[in-house]
Amino acid sequence: MTDPVYTYEVLKDFALSIFKKIGCPADQAALATEVLLQADLRGIDSHGIARLSGYVRLWNKKRVNSTPGIRVVHESPSTAVLDGDQGLGLVVAPRAMEIAIQKAQQVGTGWVAVKNSNHFGIAGYHAMMALKHDMIGMAMTNASPLVAPTFSVERLLGTNPIAVAIPAATQPPFVADFATTTAANGKLEILQRKNLQAPIGWVQTKAGGPSTDPDETKSGGALIPLGSDREHGSHKGYCLGAWVDIFSAVLSGANYGPWVPPFVAFLDPPSDPVGEGIGHFFGAMRIDAFRPAEEFKTHMDNWISRFRAAKTVAGEERVLIPGDPEREMSAQRMQQGIPLNPKVVEDLKALGVTFNLAF
Amino acid sequence: MTDPVYTYEVLKDFALSIFKKIGCPADQAALATEVLLQADLRGIDSHGIARLSGYVRLWNKKRVNSTPGIRVVHESPSTAVLDGDQGLGLVVAPRAMEIAIQKAQQVGTGWVAVKNSNHFGIAGYHAMMALKHDMIGMAMTNASPLVAPTFSVERLLGTNPIAVAIPAATQPPFVADFATTTAANGKLEILQRKNLQAPIGWVQTKAGGPSTDPDETKSGGALIPLGSDREHGSHKGYCLGAWVDIFSAVLSGANYGPWVPPFVAFLDPPSDPVGEGIGHFFGAMRIDAFRPAEEFKTHMDNWISRFRAAKTVAGEERVLIPGDPEREMSAQRMQQGIPLNPKVVEDLKALGVTFNLAF
């Protein structure tokens, strides 16, 4: 049985209506919808419209503020700290990235740490905002603790993604966007829905032992940092996740480590917060603060062409450039529609009923 | 048989004399020695005095300039590009980091890309320069192509390390410093010297197949990006290595990807360079450009204490904080001396003979 397919426009209209129903101003509802749907288009299904009802449940619990007063609380010529006022990360993050871009226009680079925010969708969207300004963009965020550092059985970090977007001239941009774990949580959700096992090295049991159960985190187990085990460098994945946590939350004044509030509304945030909400970190670097932009982009074309032309191992068609799979998926889904898992469809229908909207 | 042990002072005096013999001005010889020996102290033996004769061979080939005119060739309030004039990276990199720190003092953050440089020792040394200024420090560099991107049999990237140093209050600083491959090349060198096999996932054969031979790169094989294989996220390690390459070299105007000159003097640099020398990238962020430094550092103490106190898997004593092993090794070796592999000792003795210096 294949999943039902919806056009981008249908999903967009529905998400927009929902965001308006929970009280988002029209411009913010449009922005939140745009960010959310980019995940579906780019094939990162776990971060798209599948999360819509989750955002609504957080709003129900008054953990998401649909009319936030987002404001800069600290700044220098190249930096700022933004208080997201418990807004949707989908709205707070683009605002932060805009400020980073403005700072970069003025002094070459801009760096913005954000506190008091919520889940911001896909990191890649925000990093890519820099591209049209001939800037390199970076975005990272911390997230609910599901990941055990190397040697730990406790879950102290989120999947803490990093995105880096780099412009080229005639080639499409380089866009890396990845969780700092061996596998993103969304990949485990796919296995759960299909009743499949996970490879060894993605999750560990409550006691820290090996497991292939994609539901392991529901019984006290944990995701594993990129590297899978100590011998294969999981301490490096742990370093990456820790770096993202500290930049996103210790610099900004958000909650960090095990204090990050859970995304799911049925779990309460820790009663002893060390900061406000979740945290993000953004950067924008003007290319011509380093060298002429055209010169740089011509060399990026050369870099990309050379890597794309690399000789492959037998059975593999090509070496990918970061961003290739998502860009190709986006073109395909814009034309052919976006497949949704039946459970997601049920969830959206229920959401429609609640708000008296047809899905 | 245990390796012979030398005091820090003995190795330091010898390295200092050698750097002077090849014509480094006294202050630069002292700095190069300091950076080089920190690798030995911190237990990163592959990047320390074991490389001394390699630097000398590059100097012999006129690929290292011992009296470089290091200069800023482009800048903005928060950025600079530095031309290392073929100097030792051990000298060029600290100069770049000083500029990053000065920029951060003025506008909150400073970012310096470097071209026309050579191997810079351990990335962690340079990142840690920021700590005493209550700044976060970052350092990365590209390196000779030994790493095959996911699905590639060609070696297009170096082990391209990243270091991030973050100050705390009463706790020692957080210092992450790691190659973006599953295993650093130095770990393979150790296995080679001991005639041991490597775990699957560290290297691949010339055809891209699995291998346990630590000498695989000598017969056309390659190191593998962090993650080991596609299923365990090697494409993320590839993204990291690519990011380091682009920031270090495409931003600065150095050679990138397969055009990076080899560290070993017996291999000539590519005849069709795309830039000058190898490239580095450095960053410094003033903590109080985001929030008061004392407040931040107190939270870092809390972060570190919480992670250090995490419950461990059976058989493991503790969860490490990035920087713990190197700091402990450094204290031990400063007191008990630095063991050198007999092959390294032979190499240093030969170097001494060449320059009429006793080792």
Interface residues (C-beta under 8 A of the other chain):
Chain A: H74 E75 S76 P77 S78 T79 V81 Q106 V107 G108 T109 W111 A113 I136 P149 T150 F151 S152 V153 E154 L156 V164 I166 F174 A176 F178 A179 T180 T181 T182 A183 P199 G201 W202 Q204 A207 G208 G209 L226 G227 S228 E231 H232 G233 H235 K236 G237 Y238 C239 L240 A242 W243 D245 I246 F247 V250 L251 S252 G253 Y256 G257 P258 V274 G275 M285 R286 I287 A289 F290 R291 F296 H299 M300 N302 W303 R306 F307 A310 K311 T312 V313 A314 E316 R318 V319 L320 P322
Chain B: H74 E75 S76 P77 S78 T79 V81 Q106 V107 G108 T109 W111 A113 I136 P149 T150 F151 S152 V153 E154 L156 V164 I166 F174 A176 F178 A179 T180 T181 T182 A183 P199 G201 W202 Q204 A207 G208 G209 L226 G227 S228 E231 H232 G233 H235 K236 G237 Y238 C239 L240 A242 W243 D245 I246 F247 V250 L251 S252 G253 Y256 G257 P258 V274 G275 M285 R286 I287 A289 F290 R291 F296 H299 M300 N302 W303 R306 F307 A310 K311 T312 V313 A314 E316 R318 V319 L320 P322
